[in-house]
Amino acid sequence: MSHIYLDDECNHCIDYVRFITDIHEWSCEICHLVEVGMQDAENPKNDIIWGRYELRCGHQAHIRCFRRWCKSEGIGCPRCGPIEELEENRVCHSCNEFHG
């Protein structure tokens, strides 16, 4: 997974979120936009699958929303609060699972 980081985005915060994709309906904790995926059985290339970040608490956010929010607010969840920068709160980017 490669990202281009803009000046208004945090790249350190991604150590505390995991990248997920699926077609399920979800809501961004930052902008509150509800996203709905879709599958096209006749042509899977037309599937709408959302990529986003999920925090250890289970809350989710658009990738850019989260990186911008963390740049101004620090590492944490908009709903649950700050996340301690401890190893057990980090995600393993090889296995896409949280430690601990």
C-alpha positions as CSV (number, residue, x, y, z in Angstrom):
1,M,0.0,0.0,0.0
2,S,1.6,3.3,-1.1
3,H,0.5,6.7,-0.1
4,I,1.4,10.2,-1.1
5,Y,1.4,12.4,2.0
6,L,0.5,16.0,1.7
7,D,1.8,18.7,4.1
8,D,-1.5,18.6,6.0
9,E,-1.4,14.9,6.7
10,C,0.2,12.7,9.3
11,N,2.2,9.7,8.2
12,H,3.1,8.5,11.7
13,C,-0.5,7.8,12.7
14,I,-0.8,4.9,10.3
15,D,1.1,2.8,12.7
16,Y,-2.0,2.8,14.9
17,V,-4.7,1.9,12.3
18,R,-5.2,-1.0,10.0
19,F,-6.3,-0.7,6.3
20,I,-9.5,-2.5,5.5
21,T,-11.6,-2.9,2.4
22,D,-15.0,-4.4,1.9
23,I,-18.5,-3.5,0.5
24,H,-20.3,-3.0,3.8
25,E,-21.9,0.2,4.7
26,W,-19.9,2.3,7.1
27,S,-19.6,5.9,8.4
28,C,-16.5,8.0,8.7
29,E,-15.9,9.2,12.3
30,I,-14.5,12.5,11.1
31,C,-16.7,13.7,8.2
32,H,-19.7,11.5,9.1
33,L,-20.2,10.6,5.4
34,V,-21.9,7.2,5.1
35,E,-20.4,5.0,2.4
36,V,-22.2,2.1,0.8
37,G,-20.4,-0.5,-1.3
38,M,-21.9,-2.5,-4.1
39,Q,-21.3,-5.7,-6.0
40,D,-22.0,-6.3,-9.6
41,A,-22.4,-10.0,-10.1
42,E,-22.3,-9.7,-13.9
43,N,-19.1,-7.6,-13.9
44,P,-17.0,-7.6,-10.7
45,K,-14.8,-4.9,-12.2
46,N,-17.8,-2.5,-11.4
47,D,-17.8,-3.5,-7.7
48,I,-17.5,-0.5,-5.3
49,I,-15.2,-1.5,-2.5
50,W,-14.2,1.0,0.2
51,G,-10.7,1.3,1.5
52,R,-10.4,3.0,4.9
53,Y,-8.6,3.0,8.2
54,E,-9.9,1.2,11.3
55,L,-8.7,1.9,14.8
56,R,-8.2,-0.6,17.6
57,C,-11.5,0.6,19.1
58,G,-13.3,-0.4,15.9
59,H,-14.1,3.1,14.6
60,Q,-13.4,3.8,11.0
61,A,-12.4,6.8,8.9
62,H,-11.5,7.8,5.4
63,I,-7.8,7.6,4.9
64,R,-7.3,11.2,4.1
65,C,-9.8,12.4,6.8
66,F,-7.9,10.4,9.4
67,R,-4.4,11.5,8.3
68,R,-5.5,15.2,8.3
69,W,-7.2,14.9,11.6
70,C,-4.2,13.3,13.2
71,K,-1.9,16.0,11.9
72,S,-3.9,18.6,13.9
73,E,-5.2,16.6,16.8
74,G,-2.6,13.9,17.4
75,I,-2.8,10.1,17.3
76,G,-6.2,9.0,18.4
77,C,-9.8,8.4,17.7
78,P,-12.2,11.3,17.2
79,R,-14.8,9.5,19.3
80,C,-12.7,7.6,21.9
81,G,-9.8,10.0,22.4
82,P,-6.0,9.8,22.3
83,I,-4.2,6.6,21.6
84,E,-1.1,5.9,23.7
85,E,2.0,5.3,21.5
86,L,2.6,1.9,22.9
87,E,3.6,-1.3,21.0
88,E,0.3,-3.0,21.9
89,N,-1.7,-0.3,20.3
90,R,0.2,-0.6,17.0
91,V,-0.9,-2.6,14.0
92,C,1.4,-5.1,12.3
93,H,1.3,-4.0,8.6
94,S,2.5,-7.4,7.5
95,C,-0.5,-9.3,9.0
96,N,-2.9,-6.3,9.3
97,E,-3.7,-7.2,13.0
98,F,-3.2,-5.2,16.2
99,H,-0.6,-6.4,18.7
100,G,-1.7,-7.7,22.1
